[in-house]
Amino acid sequence: MNKVLTAALNLILSLSFSHAQGVYHFHEQLVVGYRPIDSTALMKSIVDAARKYEGNDVPRFAQYDLAFPKDSAEYFELNGNAIVLIIGFTHDSTELPFGRAYLKSAFKEIELVKLFDTKLMYSNPGVYDLFGRHAIVSLYLLPIASMTNQPKLEFDWMKNRKAFSLGNLGRPHAVSFQIIPLQKKEIDETCLKSFLLREFPLISN
């Protein structure tokens, strides 16, 4: 699968340390490999993270995964886009859905086009208590050519937190197509549906 080797887990952890600010912010990357994200893989990564951070106060939690076209034909059919999936958990339902997602670099900011949102239904008391009962999965188009400057991937929660960083995106590598900017056109819907079902089967579960 043409997936990035790493997906970022971003945890905003409010920890009880003696410090002038009182709140520490932690960023972590989790190696997930070249595999599609189905419900089983998703819940395993979430449960593993919950075990690791058990005992901490986590007001919100987010994870992302990025998938690339498999070849030149799909690159053109998707109009030069990859697809980024962002999953968010929160204790406060008013923070969902997300406000917007965007790429930020020293040169410019690019707002990503959202494909759709869907609520994530799950049942795990340990995850409920740590990350919250309210969860959403959002998918966005991400122009691959814009990754050459290694921008930050950020998004806004609907309330309480803006510019939630998921880390810097590296330059695409090990892809089987030439990365060139394309003129805007309609994306082939049949190709897009096939792509999503292949790379993100959790949306069909």
C-alpha positions as CSV (number, residue, x, y, z in Angstrom):
1,M,0.0,0.0,0.0
2,N,1.2,3.5,-0.8
3,K,0.9,4.8,2.8
4,V,3.3,6.8,4.8
5,L,5.4,4.7,7.2
6,T,4.2,6.7,10.1
7,A,0.9,8.1,11.3
8,A,1.0,10.8,14.0
9,L,-0.7,10.4,17.3
10,N,-1.2,13.8,18.9
11,L,-2.1,13.9,22.6
12,I,-2.8,17.0,24.5
13,L,-2.1,15.8,28.0
14,S,-2.9,18.0,31.1
15,L,-0.5,16.6,33.6
16,S,-0.1,17.5,37.3
17,F,3.5,18.7,37.4
18,S,4.9,21.6,39.3
19,H,5.5,24.1,36.5
20,A,4.7,27.7,35.9
21,Q,2.4,26.8,33.0
22,G,0.9,23.7,34.6
23,V,0.0,22.1,31.3
24,Y,2.4,20.0,29.2
25,H,1.8,19.3,25.5
26,F,3.2,16.0,24.0
27,H,3.5,14.9,20.4
28,E,4.1,11.3,19.5
29,Q,4.5,9.3,16.2
30,L,3.3,5.8,15.9
31,V,4.7,3.4,13.3
32,V,1.8,1.7,11.5
33,G,3.4,0.4,8.3
34,Y,1.9,0.0,4.8
35,R,-1.5,-1.4,5.7
36,P,-5.1,-0.3,5.1
37,I,-6.9,1.2,8.1
38,D,-9.8,-1.0,9.0
39,S,-11.8,-1.1,12.3
40,T,-9.5,-3.7,13.8
41,A,-6.3,-1.9,13.1
42,L,-7.8,1.4,14.2
43,M,-9.1,0.1,17.6
44,K,-5.8,-1.7,18.2
45,S,-3.8,1.6,17.9
46,I,-6.3,3.4,20.1
47,V,-6.4,0.8,22.8
48,D,-2.5,0.6,22.8
49,A,-2.3,4.4,23.2
50,A,-4.9,4.3,26.0
51,R,-2.9,1.7,27.9
52,K,0.3,3.8,27.5
53,Y,-1.3,7.0,28.7
54,E,-3.5,5.5,31.4
55,G,-3.7,7.7,34.4
56,N,-3.2,11.0,32.6
57,D,-5.8,13.7,31.9
58,V,-6.3,13.8,28.1
59,P,-9.0,16.3,27.1
60,R,-8.7,15.5,23.4
61,F,-6.9,13.0,21.2
62,A,-6.3,12.8,17.4
63,Q,-4.7,10.4,15.0
64,Y,-4.1,10.7,11.2
65,D,-3.3,8.4,8.3
66,L,-2.2,9.5,4.8
67,A,-2.7,7.4,1.7
68,F,-1.3,8.0,-1.8
69,P,-2.4,7.0,-5.3
70,K,-1.1,3.6,-6.3
71,D,0.1,4.7,-9.8
72,S,0.2,7.5,-12.4
73,A,-3.3,6.7,-13.7
74,E,-4.8,7.1,-10.2
75,Y,-2.7,10.2,-9.5
76,F,-4.3,11.9,-12.5
77,E,-7.8,10.6,-11.7
78,L,-7.5,12.0,-8.2
79,N,-6.3,15.2,-9.7
80,G,-2.9,15.0,-7.9
81,N,-4.4,14.4,-4.4
82,A,-3.6,12.0,-1.6
83,I,-6.3,11.4,1.1
84,V,-5.8,12.2,4.7
85,L,-7.9,10.7,7.4
86,I,-8.1,12.4,10.8
87,I,-9.7,10.8,13.8
88,G,-10.6,12.8,16.8
89,F,-11.8,11.9,20.3
90,T,-13.0,14.4,22.9
91,H,-14.9,14.5,26.2
92,D,-16.7,17.6,25.0
93,S,-19.2,16.9,22.2
94,T,-19.3,20.6,21.2
95,E,-15.7,20.3,19.9
96,L,-17.0,18.2,17.0
97,P,-17.1,18.1,14.1
98,F,-13.7,19.7,13.2
99,G,-13.7,23.3,12.1
100,R,-11.2,23.0,9.2
101,A,-7.9,21.2,8.3
102,Y,-5.0,22.8,6.5
103,L,-1.3,22.7,5.6
104,K,0.9,25.5,6.9
105,S,4.3,26.4,5.8
106,A,6.5,29.5,5.9
107,F,5.2,30.3,2.4
108,K,1.5,29.9,2.7
109,E,-1.5,28.1,4.2
110,I,-3.6,25.7,2.2
111,E,-7.1,24.7,3.4
112,L,-8.0,21.1,2.7
113,V,-11.2,20.1,1.0
114,K,-13.3,17.9,3.2
115,L,-14.9,14.8,1.7
116,F,-17.1,13.8,4.6
117,D,-17.4,13.3,8.3
118,T,-18.8,10.2,10.1
119,K,-19.2,9.4,13.7
120,L,-17.0,6.7,15.1
121,M,-18.9,4.2,17.2
122,Y,-16.9,2.1,19.6
123,S,-17.3,0.5,23.0
124,N,-14.3,0.3,25.3
125,P,-14.7,1.7,28.9
126,G,-10.9,2.4,29.2
127,V,-10.9,4.4,26.0
128,Y,-14.1,6.2,27.0
129,D,-12.6,7.3,30.3
130,L,-9.3,8.5,28.9
131,F,-10.0,10.0,25.4
132,G,-13.8,10.6,25.7
133,R,-17.0,9.2,24.4
134,H,-17.3,11.5,21.4
135,A,-15.4,10.5,18.2
136,I,-15.4,11.4,14.6
137,V,-13.6,10.3,11.4
138,S,-13.0,13.0,8.7
139,L,-11.5,12.6,5.3
140,Y,-9.8,15.3,3.2
141,L,-8.2,15.8,-0.2
142,L,-4.5,16.7,0.2
143,P,-2.6,18.1,-2.8
144,I,0.6,16.0,-3.0
145,A,2.6,18.7,-4.8
146,S,2.1,20.9,-1.7
147,M,4.1,18.5,0.4
148,T,7.4,19.4,-1.1
149,N,7.9,22.2,1.4
150,Q,7.3,19.7,4.3
151,P,4.3,21.7,5.7
152,K,2.6,21.2,9.1
153,L,-0.7,19.4,9.0
154,E,-3.0,21.2,11.4
155,F,-6.8,21.3,12.2
156,D,-9.2,23.3,14.3
157,W,-11.6,21.7,16.8
158,M,-15.0,23.3,16.6
159,K,-14.4,24.9,20.0
160,N,-11.7,25.3,22.6
161,R,-8.6,24.5,20.5
162,K,-7.3,25.9,17.2
163,A,-4.2,25.0,15.2
164,F,-4.0,21.5,16.6
165,S,-0.8,20.2,15.0
166,L,-0.4,16.7,13.7
167,G,3.2,17.3,12.8
168,N,5.2,18.1,9.7
169,L,4.6,16.0,6.5
170,G,7.7,14.8,4.9
171,R,8.4,14.9,1.1
172,P,6.6,11.9,-0.6
173,H,8.9,9.1,-1.4
174,A,8.7,5.6,-2.8
175,V,5.7,6.6,-4.9
176,S,5.2,5.2,-8.4
177,F,4.3,8.5,-10.2
178,Q,5.8,11.8,-11.0
179,I,4.6,14.6,-8.7
180,I,3.5,17.5,-10.9
181,P,0.9,20.2,-10.2
182,L,-2.3,19.6,-12.1
183,Q,-5.0,22.0,-13.3
184,K,-8.1,21.8,-11.2
185,K,-10.8,19.4,-12.5
186,E,-13.5,17.2,-11.2
187,I,-12.2,14.1,-9.5
188,D,-13.3,10.8,-10.9
189,E,-15.9,9.6,-8.4
190,T,-15.6,5.9,-9.3
191,C,-11.9,6.1,-8.8
192,L,-12.3,8.0,-5.5
193,K,-14.7,5.4,-4.1
194,S,-12.4,2.5,-5.1
195,F,-9.5,4.3,-3.5
196,L,-11.3,4.9,-0.2
197,L,-12.6,1.3,0.0
198,R,-9.1,0.0,-0.6
199,E,-7.1,2.3,1.7
200,F,-9.7,3.0,4.4
201,P,-12.0,0.0,4.6
202,L,-13.1,1.1,8.1
203,I,-15.5,3.6,6.4
204,S,-17.4,0.6,4.9
205,N,-17.6,-1.3,8.2
